[in-house]
């Protein structure tokens, strides 16, 4: 029994010695570098920095967070598109209003016939109404977008 205990202690110490062994660097005649955990006569021990242990990531709910980020990105892109379209429509609306001049636009050279002038005034009025409705519809669509979480 004592022999068994002694043998167990010897085996344990040999294993512990291997487990605590360091890292050794050996350079041969051709300049090849070899790293090993086994000490050799021409090898020098390499002092390594301590290992950094990073805590595990909470994987619970990761699919929900990924899905939420994707949805937020889609909402952001859609919001940006709508805001750009509102800006474009508003700019065109202002140009048309400036040409309309509150219902009294300047007569053009090809409008010697008064009916042509009246037709253009009506077209401008309809275009202003259409662009105003378009801007309002885009603003409603922008308001209906969900908030980003």
Buried (B, 14 or more C-beta within 10 A) or exposed (E): EEEEEEEEEEEEEEEEEEEEEEBBEBEEEEEEEEEEEEEEEEBEEEEEEEEEEEEEEEEEEEEEEEEEEEEBEEBEEEBEEBEEBBEEBBEBBEEBBEEBEEEEBEEEEEBEEEEEBEEBBEEBBEBBEEBBEBBEEBBEBBEEEEEEE
